[in-house]
Amino acid sequence: MSILEVSQLKKIYSTRFGGNQVEALTDVNFNVEEGEYIAIMGESGSGKTTLLNILAALDKPTSGSVILDGRNISQISESKMANFRRNNIGFVFQDFNLLDTFTLEDNIFLPLVLSGKKYKDMKDKLKPIAKELKIEDILKKYPYEVSGGQKQRAAVARAIITDPKLVFADEPTGALDSKSADELLRLFAKINRLGQTILMVTHSVKSASFADRVLFIRDGKIFHQIYKGNDTDFKFYEKISDTITLLASGGES
Protein backbone atom coordinates (compact mmCIF):
# COMPACT_ATOMS: atom_id res chain seq x y z
CA MET A 1 0.00 0.00 0.00
CA SER A 2 1.39 3.42 -0.98
CA ILE A 3 1.72 5.81 1.94
CA LEU A 4 3.09 8.59 -0.28
CA GLU A 5 2.23 9.29 -3.92
CA VAL A 6 4.14 11.96 -5.81
CA SER A 7 2.71 12.86 -9.22
CA GLN A 8 3.94 15.32 -11.90
CA LEU A 9 5.58 17.49 -9.26
CA LYS A 10 7.04 20.76 -10.49
CA LYS A 11 8.57 23.68 -8.59
CA ILE A 12 9.54 26.98 -10.19
CA TYR A 13 11.19 29.76 -8.22
CA SER A 14 11.28 33.37 -9.34
CA THR A 15 14.39 35.42 -8.66
CA ARG A 16 14.20 38.29 -6.21
CA PHE A 17 13.01 40.85 -8.73
CA GLY A 18 11.08 38.40 -10.88
CA GLY A 19 13.35 38.71 -13.88
CA ASN A 20 14.28 35.05 -14.10
CA GLN A 21 12.70 31.76 -13.19
CA VAL A 22 14.48 28.67 -11.94
CA GLU A 23 12.84 25.29 -12.39
CA ALA A 24 14.00 23.36 -9.32
CA LEU A 25 11.81 20.29 -9.94
CA THR A 26 10.51 18.96 -13.26
CA ASP A 27 7.81 16.27 -13.50
CA VAL A 28 8.83 14.21 -10.43
CA ASN A 29 6.89 10.95 -10.04
CA PHE A 30 7.30 8.13 -7.51
CA ASN A 31 5.47 6.26 -4.75
CA VAL A 32 6.59 5.20 -1.28
CA GLU A 33 5.12 1.99 0.09
CA GLU A 34 4.14 1.67 3.72
CA GLY A 35 7.11 0.33 5.70
CA GLU A 36 9.62 1.16 2.96
CA TYR A 37 13.02 2.79 3.56
CA ILE A 38 14.04 5.05 0.68
CA ALA A 39 17.15 7.15 0.13
CA ILE A 40 17.25 10.06 -2.32
CA MET A 41 20.68 10.92 -3.68
CA GLY A 42 21.88 13.78 -5.85
CA GLU A 43 24.56 16.42 -6.12
CA SER A 44 24.17 19.87 -4.59
CA GLY A 45 21.67 21.83 -6.64
CA SER A 46 19.99 18.70 -7.99
CA GLY A 47 16.66 19.52 -6.35
CA LYS A 48 16.65 17.00 -3.53
CA THR A 49 16.29 19.57 -0.72
CA THR A 50 13.46 21.31 -2.59
CA LEU A 51 11.80 17.92 -3.04
CA LEU A 52 12.13 17.07 0.65
CA ASN A 53 10.69 20.43 1.69
CA ILE A 54 7.64 19.90 -0.51
CA LEU A 55 7.12 16.31 0.62
CA ALA A 56 7.33 17.46 4.24
CA ALA A 57 4.75 20.20 3.59
CA LEU A 58 7.31 22.94 4.32
CA ASP A 59 6.90 24.32 0.80
CA LYS A 60 4.22 24.12 -1.89
CA PRO A 61 4.73 22.84 -5.45
CA THR A 62 4.05 25.00 -8.49
CA SER A 63 2.04 22.10 -9.91
CA GLY A 64 1.52 18.40 -9.36
CA SER A 65 0.43 16.61 -6.23
CA VAL A 66 1.76 14.99 -3.07
CA ILE A 67 -0.69 12.53 -1.52
CA LEU A 68 0.23 11.45 2.03
CA ASP A 69 -1.97 8.72 3.45
CA GLY A 70 -4.75 9.67 1.04
CA ARG A 71 -4.61 13.44 1.57
CA ASN A 72 -3.32 15.99 -0.93
CA ILE A 73 -1.06 18.04 1.33
CA SER A 74 -1.05 21.08 -0.96
CA GLN A 75 -4.79 21.45 -0.36
CA ILE A 76 -4.49 21.63 3.42
CA SER A 77 -5.02 25.17 4.74
CA GLU A 78 -2.15 27.02 6.41
CA SER A 79 -4.11 27.13 9.67
CA LYS A 80 -4.25 23.32 9.76
CA MET A 81 -0.85 22.56 8.25
CA ALA A 82 1.22 22.68 11.45
CA ASN A 83 -1.17 20.25 13.14
CA PHE A 84 -1.11 17.96 10.09
CA ARG A 85 2.71 17.86 10.04
CA ARG A 86 2.86 17.24 13.78
CA ASN A 87 0.46 14.30 13.59
CA ASN A 88 1.71 12.69 10.40
CA ILE A 89 5.36 13.56 9.80
CA GLY A 90 8.56 13.14 11.82
CA PHE A 91 11.77 15.06 11.06
CA VAL A 92 15.42 14.25 11.66
CA PHE A 93 17.78 17.05 10.60
CA GLN A 94 21.53 17.20 10.09
CA ASP A 95 21.96 19.88 12.77
CA PHE A 96 19.59 18.15 15.25
CA ASN A 97 17.28 21.22 15.70
CA LEU A 98 17.18 20.77 19.47
CA LEU A 99 16.46 23.69 21.81
CA ASP A 100 19.44 24.28 24.11
CA THR A 101 17.22 25.73 26.86
CA PHE A 102 15.23 22.47 27.03
CA THR A 103 16.40 19.14 28.37
CA LEU A 104 16.53 16.27 25.91
CA GLU A 105 13.34 14.94 27.48
CA ASP A 106 11.53 18.24 26.99
CA ASN A 107 12.79 18.47 23.39
CA ILE A 108 11.37 15.01 22.72
CA PHE A 109 8.08 15.88 24.41
CA LEU A 110 7.63 19.10 22.42
CA PRO A 111 5.39 17.75 19.60
CA LEU A 112 3.23 15.97 22.19
CA VAL A 113 2.97 19.13 24.31
CA LEU A 114 1.85 21.06 21.24
CA SER A 115 -0.78 18.37 20.66
CA GLY A 116 -2.11 18.82 24.19
CA LYS A 117 -1.04 15.43 25.60
CA LYS A 118 -0.94 14.87 29.35
CA TYR A 119 2.46 14.61 31.08
CA LYS A 120 1.86 11.05 32.32
CA ASP A 121 0.89 9.92 28.82
CA MET A 122 4.05 11.52 27.42
CA LYS A 123 6.21 9.78 30.03
CA ASP A 124 4.60 6.44 29.29
CA LYS A 125 5.08 6.99 25.57
CA LEU A 126 8.75 7.92 25.91
CA LYS A 127 9.81 5.10 28.23
CA PRO A 128 10.03 2.25 25.66
CA ILE A 129 11.45 4.60 22.99
CA ALA A 130 14.19 5.87 25.31
CA LYS A 131 15.08 2.29 26.20
CA GLU A 132 15.22 1.28 22.54
CA LEU A 133 17.41 4.28 21.65
CA LYS A 134 19.58 3.89 24.76
CA ILE A 135 19.05 7.45 25.98
CA GLU A 136 17.33 6.69 29.32
CA ASP A 137 20.27 8.00 31.36
CA ILE A 138 20.63 11.33 29.57
CA LEU A 139 17.04 12.54 29.29
CA LYS A 140 17.52 15.20 32.00
CA LYS A 141 20.64 16.60 30.33
CA TYR A 142 20.71 19.55 27.96
CA PRO A 143 21.85 19.28 24.32
CA TYR A 144 25.15 21.07 25.05
CA GLU A 145 25.96 18.42 27.67
CA VAL A 146 25.86 15.40 25.34
CA SER A 147 27.61 14.15 22.21
CA GLY A 148 26.44 14.62 18.63
CA GLY A 149 25.37 10.99 18.45
CA GLN A 150 23.29 11.34 21.61
CA LYS A 151 21.70 14.53 20.29
CA GLN A 152 20.72 12.74 17.11
CA ARG A 153 19.23 9.84 19.07
CA ALA A 154 17.12 12.36 20.98
CA ALA A 155 16.10 13.92 17.66
CA VAL A 156 15.07 10.48 16.39
CA ALA A 157 13.01 9.94 19.55
CA ARG A 158 11.27 13.28 18.96
CA ALA A 159 10.59 12.28 15.34
CA ILE A 160 8.96 8.94 16.15
CA ILE A 161 7.19 9.66 19.45
CA THR A 162 4.05 10.85 17.61
CA ASP A 163 3.83 7.59 15.60
CA PRO A 164 4.15 9.48 12.30
CA LYS A 165 3.07 8.04 8.97
CA LEU A 166 6.46 8.99 7.55
CA VAL A 167 9.85 10.05 8.92
CA PHE A 168 11.93 12.42 6.79
CA ALA A 169 15.66 12.52 7.41
CA ASP A 170 17.79 15.28 5.87
CA GLU A 171 21.49 14.27 5.84
CA PRO A 172 21.05 12.74 9.33
CA THR A 173 24.68 11.58 9.62
CA GLY A 174 26.21 14.79 8.22
CA ALA A 175 27.24 16.24 11.61
CA LEU A 176 28.33 12.94 13.18
CA ASP A 177 31.66 11.15 13.47
CA SER A 178 31.91 7.78 11.73
CA LYS A 179 31.13 5.71 14.83
CA SER A 180 28.05 7.76 15.73
CA ALA A 181 26.95 7.72 12.09
CA ASP A 182 27.17 3.92 11.97
CA GLU A 183 25.16 3.65 15.18
CA LEU A 184 22.48 5.97 13.82
CA LEU A 185 22.22 4.04 10.54
CA ARG A 186 21.79 0.77 12.41
CA LEU A 187 19.16 2.47 14.55
CA PHE A 188 17.26 3.68 11.47
CA ALA A 189 17.36 0.17 10.02
CA LYS A 190 15.95 -1.24 13.26
CA ILE A 191 13.18 1.35 13.43
CA ASN A 192 12.32 0.57 9.83
CA ARG A 193 12.14 -3.17 10.57
CA LEU A 194 9.62 -2.32 13.30
CA GLY A 195 7.41 -0.81 10.61
CA GLN A 196 8.38 2.86 10.38
CA THR A 197 8.42 4.29 6.84
CA ILE A 198 11.54 6.40 6.25
CA LEU A 199 12.58 8.73 3.44
CA MET A 200 16.15 10.02 3.71
CA VAL A 201 18.03 12.60 1.65
CA THR A 202 21.76 11.96 1.68
CA HIS A 203 25.08 12.46 -0.10
CA SER A 204 26.49 9.41 1.68
CA VAL A 205 26.70 6.13 -0.21
CA LYS A 206 27.07 4.32 3.12
CA SER A 207 23.89 5.91 4.50
CA ALA A 208 21.99 5.05 1.32
CA SER A 209 23.17 1.42 1.47
CA PHE A 210 20.95 0.85 4.52
CA ALA A 211 17.82 1.72 2.51
CA ASP A 212 15.57 -0.61 0.49
CA ARG A 213 15.64 1.61 -2.58
CA VAL A 214 17.68 4.54 -3.83
CA LEU A 215 16.25 7.26 -6.06
CA PHE A 216 18.74 9.38 -7.99
CA ILE A 217 17.78 12.99 -8.73
CA ARG A 218 19.50 15.26 -11.25
CA ASP A 219 18.42 18.61 -12.68
CA GLY A 220 15.12 18.39 -10.83
CA LYS A 221 14.16 14.94 -12.11
CA ILE A 222 14.16 11.42 -10.69
CA PHE A 223 16.13 9.80 -13.50
CA HIS A 224 17.12 6.43 -12.06
CA GLN A 225 16.46 4.06 -9.16
CA ILE A 226 17.89 0.82 -7.81
CA TYR A 227 16.53 -1.73 -5.35
CA LYS A 228 18.39 -3.53 -2.60
CA GLY A 229 16.46 -6.77 -2.88
CA ASN A 230 18.39 -9.55 -1.14
CA ASP A 231 21.73 -7.72 -1.26
CA THR A 232 23.71 -7.16 1.92
CA ASP A 233 24.43 -3.59 2.99
CA PHE A 234 27.96 -3.96 1.61
CA LYS A 235 26.81 -5.39 -1.70
CA PHE A 236 24.24 -2.61 -2.05
CA TYR A 237 26.96 -0.08 -1.18
CA GLU A 238 28.98 -1.38 -4.13
CA LYS A 239 25.94 -1.28 -6.39
CA ILE A 240 25.18 2.35 -5.44
CA SER A 241 28.82 3.36 -5.97
CA ASP A 242 28.94 1.64 -9.36
CA THR A 243 25.65 3.26 -10.36
CA ILE A 244 26.87 6.75 -9.39
CA THR A 245 30.08 6.21 -11.40
CA LEU A 246 28.14 4.93 -14.40
CA LEU A 247 25.56 7.70 -14.31
CA ALA A 248 28.25 10.35 -13.88
CA SER A 249 29.91 9.10 -17.05
CA GLY A 250 26.63 9.44 -18.94
CA GLY A 251 25.79 5.74 -19.03
CA GLU A 252 22.73 3.85 -17.86
CA SER A 253 22.82 0.84 -15.59
Beta strands, then each sheet from edge to edge (+ up, - down):
strand 1: 2-14
strand 2: 21-33
strand 3: 37-41
strand 4: 63-68
strand 5: 71-72
strand 6: 89-93
strand 7: 166-170
strand 8: 198-201
strand 9: 213-218
strand 10: 221-227
sheet 1: 2+ 1- 4+ 5-
sheet 2: 6+ 7+ 8+ 3+ 9+ 10-
end
